[in-house]
C-alpha cells in the first residue's frame, strides 16, 4: 500500500491561495476516482476538487474556513501500489466534526415528514448524547426538515461526511419511535438560546466584497418610478403568442434591453474604474451581471454581450445562468467580467432600495416590485402598474446629471416599449 498526496491545485488567474470551504469526505472514507473531495472558494467562484485515485482517506490537510496556499497538502489517500509519496506526509488529522455551519453548495429539498406519509425503511439508530450548546453539522434544508418535524438535531446520529446529519438520519430517528419535541409550548416563553455561525466560504467573500465596495466607492442612489402598464401588456401578449415555442418572458430581459439601448448614449456608465491605477475603462460590450440569490449567498452570473442578443436570447441566458448559480454549477468565467449589474428581488423588491456597487463597475440598476396605483393621466384618475428603479452609481466616475439622464432614458424606453426595438 502507498500514499497518494493531493495538493491544492493551481486554480489559475494568478491565484496564490484559496479558502477551503467544505469537506465532502472524512478520515476513513473510501473514495473513487472523480469523486468530489472538497469545495474551495476563490475570489470569484466555488470550485470542486475531485479525487484522481481510488483509495481510503487517511488525513485531511485543513479545516473549513482555512485559507490554504496553492501547492499545500490538501488530502492524503491510501492507495494500492506505491502512490506518489514514499512516506506519508505529516498533515493535520481531521477533526471529529467540521467547524460549525460549514456552507453547503447543493442542498436537496427537505421532504416533509407527516403521519400519513411513513418514513422510508431505514435502520433505526439510538439517540446521540450531545451537549446542549453543541451545534451538530447539517445543511439548512435538513435543519428546516428537523424544525418542521419537531426534532432536536443534537439528539440525531449523523451518517454523512464528518458526522453530517442527512435527511435519511431524520427519517431513521422518527422511525425508531423517538418523540418529536415540537409541542404546543407557550409562544411567549422566554428564550435564551444562541447560535454562532462562522463567516467562511461564500459568505466571507460576500462580506469582503460588500465592505470593500462601500469603503472604496462614493455611492449615491437615484430612484425613479416607471409606468410599466404597457410593457407588462406587451410581455403578456408575447408570452401568449410565442411562449410555447420561444419560452416565457419575465420583466428582466426587457430591462436588459433598455439598459443596452440607453448605454449607447451614456458610455461613461458602462465602465470599470481601476482606482489604484486611476484609469477608467469604457467598454463597448455590455456584459450584464444579474444578481442571483443561491443557497450559499449572493452570486452575480454574467450575461455576456447582451447588446448582441435578442429579447428571447437574453431571457434564455438569464434563466440558464440563474439556474447554474442556484445549483452551485456556475463556472468562474460565468461569474466574472460584468460591466454593469442588474439586481432584483422580484415580488420582495419593496418600493425603494440602495444597492451596493459591484466593483470595479460604476453602476448598478435595482428593480423594485410592481404595484397598482391610482395615477392622474390627462385629468383622469386611472389605475396603472408602477415600478421604481433604485439605482446606485460611483460618484467618483459618474456625475449626478448623467446618472439621472441615464435612468430617465431607461424610463422612456420602458414606458414606450416599442422604442426598445427601433434602430
N, C-alpha and C positions, 0 to 999 in steps of 0.2 A: 504494500500500500504506500501511496505517496501523498504529498500535499500540493494542491493547486491553489496558488495565491492570485486573487483578483484584485487589481489595484484600481483606484479611482481613475476612470478614463479621461482622456482629454476631450472635453465636450466641443471644443472649437471656439472660434471667435475671440481668441486670446484670453479665455477664462482660465485663471490660475487656481481658483478654489471654488468649491460648491458646498451647499448645505445638504447634509444627509437628512432627508425628510421623514421617511418611514421604512422600516424593515418589513418584508413580506415572508421572512423565514426566521428561524431561531436556531440556536445551537442544538444539534441532534437531528434536525430535519434532513430527510433525503430529498435531493433536488435532481432535476433532469435538465438536459440541455435546452436552452432558450426559456427556461422558467424565470420569471421576473423575481429578482432577489431583493431589490430595494428601489426606492424612488429618491432622486436627488433634485435639488432645486437650484437652477441658475438664476441670473438676473431676469430672465425672460420666460422661462418655462420649466415645467416638471419633466424630468427625463427618467425613463425606465432603465434599470441596469439588469440585463439578463445574464444567466449563467452560461458559460461556454462549455460546461462539462456536466457529466453525471457524477454524483457523489453525495457525501454526508457533510453537513456544515459542522465545522469544529471550532470556529471562532469568528467573532464579528469585530470589525475594526473601529467602530464608532457608535454613537448613540444619536437618535433623532434630535435634531436641533444643532448638532455639532457641525462646524464649518471645517471641511477637510480639503487639503491641498491635492491638486491633480498629481497622481503618481503615488499617493499614500495607500497603505493597505486597507482595502475595503472589507474583504471577507476571505476566509481560508476554508477550503473544501477538501476533504479526504477522498482520494480517487484511486481507482485501480492503476497499477503501474507506478512510474517514478514521479509523476506530477511535474510541476515546473519549479519546485524548490526542494533541494536536498533535505533541508531541515525546516521543520515547521517554524514560521516566524513568530516572534513574540508580539502578540496582539491582545487587545482587551477582550476578556470574556464577556459574553452578552449578559446584561443584567437579567434578573429573573422576570422583570417586566419592563417594557419600554416606558420611558417617561410619559407622564400623564398626557392625555389628549393629543396623541400623535395624529396629524391630519391624515385623512383617507381620501385618495384620489377618486376612487369609484365606490360609491355606496349603493347597494341594491335597495330597492324599495322595501320597506318593512311590511311583512304580512301582518294583518290584524288578527290577533288571537281572540276567538269568540267561543262560547259554549256550543254553538250549533255547528262549528267547523273544527273537528278534532285535530289535534296536532299530529304531525307525521310520526310513524312508528320509529322512534329512535331510542337508544338505550338510556334508561334513567340514570341520573347521577346524583350523588348526595350533595346537599348544600355545602358551600365553601365557607369557612370561617375567616372573615377579613375584619380588620379594624374598622370602626365606624367611620373614621375620616379617610380611609383608603379609597382611592378612586380607581376602579377596575378599568381595563382597557376595552373600549368598544367604540364603534362608529356612531355618528349622530343618528343614523337610521335605526340601529339596534337600541340606542338609548330611548328613542321615541317609541319603538315597539315595546320595550320594557315598561315605559311610563303608561302606555295605553293598557297594558295587561296587568298593571299594578305589581310589578316585580321589582324587588330591590336588587340591583345589579351586583352589589357586594356579596350576595348570597349565591351567585351563579358561577359555576365552574366553566371557564373558557377553554375551548379546544383549538382556537385559531392560533396563528403565529404569535409567539411571546405571550401566550395566555389570553389573547384577544377573545372577547365574548362574541359569538356569532348568533344569527337568528336561530340556528338549529339548537344552540345551547339553551335559548329561552324556551323553545318548544319542549326540549327534554326536561327542563326544570318544571314546566307545567304538567308534563306527562307523569312525572313521579308523584304528583298529587300535592306539591307544595302550594300552600295557600297564598293567593295574591295578597299583597299588602295594601292594595287600594281599597279604602273603606270610605264610608260617608263621614269622614272626620270633620271636625269643626273648621269651616273655611276661614274663620277669623283667628285660628290658633297661632300663637307666636312661632316664628321660625328663626333658627339660629345657625342653619347650615351655611357653609361657604364652599365655593368651588374655585380652584386655581387652575388657570389654563395657560400653559406655556405658549408664548408667542414665537412659533417656529414655522418653518416651511413657507407656504404661500402667504400665510397671514403676516409673517415677518417681512416678506418682500413688499406686500401691500402697504404695511405701516411705514416702511422706509421710504417708499416712493411718494406716498402722500405727504409725509413730513418734509421730504426734500423739495417737493413741488411747492408747498405753501411757504417754505423758508426762502426759496430762491426766486420765485416768480412774483411779480407785482400784480396780484389778482384784482380784477374788477369784473363785476357781473352786470349784464344788461338783460332786462326782461321785457318782452312784448307779447301782447295777446294777438291771436290769429283766428280769423273766422274760417274754420275748415269744413263748413257745411257742404260746399260744392265739391271739395276734394274728397270727402267721405262718400258723397253720392257717386262720384266717378269711380272710386275704389270698389264700391258695391257693384256697380254696373259692370266693370271689367271682370270682377270675380264671377258674376253670374254668366257672363258671356265666354270667358276664357279660363276660368278657374279649373275646370276639369282637365284641360289639356296643357295649360301653362303653369298651373299652380296658383295658390291663393296669395293675394297681395295684402300686406299689412300697411300701416302708415309709413314705416321706416324707409322703404325704397323710394317713396315719393320725396321724403325729406332729404335723402341722399342725393336724389336728382336735383332738387332745389339748391343744395349746397354746391354741387358741381357747377351748375349754371351761374350762381351768384359769384363763385370764386373767380370766374373769368374776369370780372371787373375789380376784384379785390385780391390780387395775387399776394399781397403782404400778409394775408391771413392764412394762406396755405403754405406755411413756412415752419422751419425749425430754427431755434436760436441756440447757438453754442455760446453760452455766457462766459466760458473760460477763454475761448479764442476770440470772443467779441465779433462773431460772424453770424449773420442771418442768411439762411439758405432758402430761397423761394423755389418751390417745385411746380413744374407743370403737371405732373402726375398727381391725381387726387387719390391717395390711399386712406380710406376712411376707417378708423378704428371704431368698432362697435362695442361699447362696454357691455359685458355679459356677466351675470352672476352665476357662479358654479358652487358646488358643494365645498370647494376649498377656498372660495373667496372670489373677488372681482378679477376678471380677466378681460383683455381687450384684443380679440382677434381682428385681423385687418382685411378689409375688402380692398384688394389691390386694383388699381386703375378703374375706379368707379366711373371715371369720365368716359370710358370706352365700353361700358356695359349698358344693356337695355334695362328698362324698368324691371322686367322679369329676371334678367340676368343678375341684377343687384339683389333682388328678393331671394333668389335661389342661393346666392353666395352668402348672404346674411344668415339664412336658415342653416346652411351647411356648417358654417363656422361656429354659430351659436351651439349647435349640437356637439361639435367636436370639443368646444371649450367646456361645456357642461359635463361631458363624459371624460374629461381629462385627456383627450386624444389630440388636442391642437399641438402642432409642431412649433418649434422655435421660430421658424420663418413666418408662420401664420400669426404669431403673436408679436411681431416686431415690424418696424418700418412705416408706421402710420404717419400721416402729415396733418391730420385733423381728426378729432374724435366726436362721435355721436353717442350720447348717453340717454337712456330712457328707462323708467321704472314702470312703464305701461299704466295699468289701472291704479297703481300705487304712486303715480308720479306727483301727486299733490298739485298745488296751484303755483308754487314757486320753489326754486332750489338754487343752490350756489355751487355748481360742480367744480371740482378741482382739476386743474390742467394736467394733461398727460405729457409731462416734459419729455423731450425738448420742444413739443408743439407749442403754439402760441394761442390756440383757440379750441374750445370745446362747446358743442351745441347740446343743450339739455332740453329734453321733451317732457312736458308735464301732461297730466291727463286731460282728456276731452270732457267737457261738461256742457250741458244745455243751459243756456241763459237767455233771459229776455234782452233784446237789443233794439235800439231805435234806428230804423232804416227809412229814410225819406219820410220822417214824421210818424212812422207807424212802428208799434211795438211788435216785434216778431221773435220767435224762438230760433236761436241759432246755435250751432255746435262751435264752442270756443275752446281754444287750447293756447296755453302760454309756452313760449320758448324762453328758457332761463339759461343764458349762455355766459361763459367766462372767457376772459382774454388776458394776455400778458401785456400789461400797460408799458413795459419796457420796450415793446416792439409795436403794439397796436394802439393807435390813438383812439380816444373815445368816439370821435366823429366817424371814423372808419368802421368801428365795431357796430355802431348804431345803423349806419347805412347798409352794412352787410346783412344785418338781421332784417332790416326793412326790405331789402331786395328779396330775401327768402320769403318774407311775409307776402309780398306781391305775387310771387310765383305760386305759392300755395293757395292763396285766395282766388287766383285766376289760373286754375291748374292746366288749362290748355296751353298757357305760355311756357310750361315746362318742356314742351316738345316742339316749340317753334325755333327754327335756326335762322 
